[in-house]
Amino acid sequence: MPDARDATPYDALLLLSFGGPEGPDDVIPFLENVTRGRGIPKERLKEVGEHYFLFGGVSPINDQNRALLDALRKDFADHGLDLPVYWGNRNWAPYLTDTLREMVANGRRRVLVLATSAYASYSGCRQYRENLAESLAALEAEGLEPPRVDKLRHYFNHPGFLEPMIEGVLASLADLPEDVRDGAHLAFSTHSIPNASADTSGPVEEHGEGGAYVGQHLEVSRLIAEAVRERTGVDHPWQLVYQSRSGAPHIPWLEPDICDHLEERHEAAVPAVVIAPIGFVSDHMEVLYDLDTEAKAKAEELGLPMRRSATVGADPRFAAGIRDLVLERAAVERGQEVTPCALGALGADHNLCPVGCCPARAPKPAAAGVDSPYA
């Protein structure tokens, strides 16, 4: 690992996340922020809002980000890394533009960005970069000099992300009744996206059926399943499945849906299922509603024993992995030789998103890439 105390040239880390409502009055305004410009009627927003109202109108994501902030700050302090950590959201307070404005006021000039999305896709990477460009442009319009921002590489195959999920699957298997444990099926779940978005995810040379989005998730699924086999001696069958579809019915999205998959596994006489939400950093609303509510109800209806494994959340190993990525990128920026840490066959992902990587639905400036207007 590079010097654990040296993050130069960077003077701050920005945790960039999606955001979520923190009370019933926030729900509809939050959903309006998320869907702005898409022409979605308010009636549909109220329908989606019912998911949040089941949990008191509060998304768990903000508290989970606060816990991750605490974990990062503790890890950095424990390892002598003097790097302040800020937090900004795309769709709710603390808003990204406000946080960047605060960072400028504090004299921060070189900022590393940690997005709470581990994989390549438009919504998981490019859209975050577009939001960064919009916020930097807003600062410029106010007469402020925006900082330079760089985004940490995708961390789907970093051991700090993988190891907590491996242990989560092992714990879920151990929690199943002994008579169904060895025959349990592993369902690795992630957010469904339109097929067209998946096919164009990642660099242009990786475009094709499923693109980098599907390829990266398949690699994570394989790595976890292999680790489980090595540690238990049992080769559990597995499949990548999807959840949280939200698009128009006529547009093809990635399948199978998790609830359909549970029905198929039941019909195939699988004795139990462990659902591992590998596409999500923390237990936010998609996990609580689509898995812990809908998928759980489906499994109970089928009489199918089911467990849902933990996301990485604020696990200290994840925080340590982020420190490793920060120091790796800092060393690269200083021109040092670095051996990136990545498990599996895909290797470490790019530091700078190339032109044509996860293209926008409509052309928009995006920061932290080869074609960034804020290099």
N, C-alpha and C positions, 0 to 999 in steps of 0.2 A: 504494500500500500504506500502511496506517496506520503510525504511528511504530514503527520496528523495535526500539525499546528498551522499549516500554511495554505490559506485559501486565496492568496493574491493571484490574480488581480481583482478578485471579487470582494466587495465590501458588504454584501447582504444576500440572504436567501429569501425568496418570496414563495410562500405556499399559495398556489393558485387553485381554487376549487370552484365547484358549481354553485354552492349556496343553497339555502333552504329556509322556509318560513319558521319563525320562532313563536308563533301564536296564531289563533284562528283568524284574526284580522289581517294577517300577512299572506294567507294562502292564495287568494285570488290575485292580488297584486304581484306576488311572486310568479305565479303561473303566467300572468300577462307579460312579465319580463322574459320568461323562458320562451314564449311563443310569439313574441313581437314580430310583426311583418309577415306572419304566416296565414293570417286571415281566419284563425280558429275562433268560432263563435263562443260567446261567454257561457252558453249552456254547456258546451263540452268542457270548458274549464271547470265549471262547478261540479261536473261529473267526476273529473279527475281529482278535484279537490277533496272529494269524499274519502279518498285514500288517506289524505293527511288528517282529516277530521276524525278518522278512526283512532288516531294517535294524539288527539287533543290539538290538532292543527300545528303540531311541531314536527319538523323534520329532525332526525337525529344527527344529520350531517355536520351541523355547526359545532355541536358538543364534541363530536368525534374529531373534527379538525382542531379544536382547542386542545384535546388530549394529545393529538399528534404534535402540535406546536410544543407542548410541554415536554414530550418525549425527545423531540429534536434538540430543544434548548438544553435539556439535561445531558443528552449524549455529547453534544458539542462541548459543554462546560467540563464534563468528566474527562474529555480527551484533549483539553487545552486548545480547542478550536474557537477562536474569538470571531464569531460571525453572527451578527444579529439576524433573527428570523422574523419576517413579517407575514401577514396573511391578508389576502384579498379574494373576493368572490366575483364570479361572472354575473350572477343573477340576484344577489341579495347582499345586505350589509354583513361585513364590511366590503364595500364595493371596490373593485380593482382600481378604478381611477383615483378614488380617495386614498387608497393605500399607497399608490405610486406617488401621489402628491405629497403625502407624509414622508415618503422615502427621500424625495428631492429636498424637502425642507430639512431633513436630517443629514443632507450632504452625501447621500448614496449615489455613486456614479456607475458602478458595474454590478449588475444584479443577476444572480442565477435564479431560475424559476423551476420550482417543483410542481408539476401538475398532478392532480389526484386522478390520473388516468395512466395506466401502465402500457397501453398498446397503441399501435398506429391506426388511425381512422380520421375522417373529417371531424366528427364530433368529439373525438378523444384527443386530438392534437391540433389539427389545422385551425379549428374554431377557437381554441384557446389562444393560438398565435394571432388570429384576427382580432380577438378582443384586446390582446396586448397592444397591437398596432393602433386600434381605435383609442385606447386610453393614452398612449404616448402622443398621439395627434391632439388629443384634448389638452394635454399639458402644454404642448407647443402653442396651441391657440390662446392659452392663458399667458403666454410670454415666458414660460418656464423652459429650461433646458432639460429635455427628457434624459433619463439614464440609458445606458446601453443594457439591453437585456439578452441573456442567453438562456436557453431551456435545457435542462438535464435530459439526457437521452432516455429512451424508453427502457424501463427497468423490469419488464415482464420476466426476464430470465436471470435476474440477479438473485443470488442466494438469500439476500436479506428479505426479498419478497417471496421467494419460493418456500423457504424453510418453515415459516409460520403456517403456510397453507398445508404443507405436507403433514405437520404435526396435528393440524386441525382435522384432516381426513382420518388420521390414525386414531384420534380421540373419538371421532364420530363412529368409526367402526367398532371401537372397544365398547361403546355405549349401546350397541345393538345387542339383542338377545343372542346368546352363544350359538343357538341352533340355526340362525340365519346369517351369522356374521361372515363366514367364509364365502358364501354364495352371493354376497351383496354386490350390486352393480354401482359403479361410480358415475354420476352425472355431473360433468363439469359445465357450469352455467355462466353465461355472459349475456350482455345486453344485445338483443337483436338490432340490426341496422338494415337499411335497404340493400338488396343484393348489389345494386349499382355502386353504392358507397363502399361496400366491402371489396368489390372487384377492382376499384381504383385506389385502394389504401396502400400506403407504403410508397417507395420510390417507383418510378415508371417501369423499371425493369422487373419489378415484382408484381405488376398489375396482371390480373388474370382471374380466374374463378376463385373468389374469396379473398384474393389479395393478401397483403401482409396481416390484415386483421384476423382472418381465419387461420392463416399459417402460424402466427404467433400464439394464438389460443390453443391450437392443436399441439404445439411444442410444449407449452406449459402443462397441458393435460397429460401428455406422454411422460414428461419428467416427474410429475407427481405420482402417476400410476406406477412408474418404474421404482421410485423411491419407496412406495408402499409395499411393492412386491419384495424388494430387498430387505425391508425391515420386518416383514411379517411372514415371508415365505409363501404368501398367497397371491396368485395372479388374478386380480379382480378385473372383469370386463369393464370397459368404460366407453363413454361417448360424449362429444361436445354438443351441448344443447343451448337453447336461447330463451330469453324471457323479455318482458317489458316492451313488447311491440306497441307502437303508438301511431303507425301510419295508416293511410287510406287502404282499404281492403284490396283494391286493384293493383297496388304496387307490391311486387315480390320482396319479401324480407327473409332474412336468414331463418331457417327452420332446422330441426323440429322445436316447437315450443315445449317448455318443461312439463306442462300439464299433459300435453299429448304424449310426451315421452313416457311419463309415469303410467299412462294407460297401456302403452305398447309394452312396457316392461312387465306390467301385471299380466297382460295376455300371454306373454312369453314365459310365465311362471317363475319370474325372478323373485327370490324370497325377500329381498330388502334393497333399499336404495340409499346411498349417501349422496346428497347434493352438495357440491363444492362450488361456491360462487367466485370463481377465479377472475371474473371480469371486473370485480369491484374491490376497491381499496378498503372500504369500511362498510359497516352494517347500516347503510342509509335506506331511504324509503323503498327503493326497488327490491332490496333484500328483505326488508320487514314485511312488505305487502305481497310482492309477487312470489316469494318463497315461503316465508314464515306464516303467511295467511292463505294465499290461494293454493300454492303447491301442497302445503300441509293439509289443507282441507281435501284436496283431491286424493292424496295418499290415504287419508283416513276413510274417505268414501270407498276406496278400493280395498281397504284392509291391508294395505301394503306398508310394512314397517319402513319408516323414513327418518333419517337424521340430516340436519343441515350443518355443515362444518363452518368454522369461523373464518372471517376475513382477516387480513393482517392488522388493520386498525392502527393502534399506537404501539404495537409490539416493539420492544427494544431492539430486536434484530433488524426490523425494518428501518428504524431510526439510524442504526449503525450502517445499514446499507446505503441510506441517503448520504450519510457522511462520506462513505467511500466514493460515491458518485460525485459529490462536490469536490473532493480532493483530486479525483481523477481528472475532472474537467479543468480544474484550476491548473494542474500540472501540464495538461495539453496546451492551455492558453499561454503558459510560460515557455513553451517549446521543449518540454522534457519528454523523454521516452516513457511511455506508459503501457502497461499490459492490462487492458480492461478486464474486469471480473464479470464473466457471464457463463452460465451453464448451458449445456446442450449443443445442438448442431448449428444453431443460427448465429451464434457469436454476439458480440456487442453491437448494438444498433448505432446508427450515425449520430454525430453530435449536432450537425446542421442539416435541417430538412432540405433536400434538393428541390429544384424546380420541378413541378408536376407531382410532388409527393402529396397524397391525399387531397386532390384538387378541390377547390371551393365550388359550391353550387353556382355561384356567380362570382366573377373575379373581384377579389378584395385584397388590399394590402395585408400582409401577415409579418409579424416580427419574428426574430429568432430563427431565421432560415437564410438560405443562400440569397434569396431574392428580397430580403428584408429592406425596407426603406430606412431602417434605424440601425445600420451596421456600425 
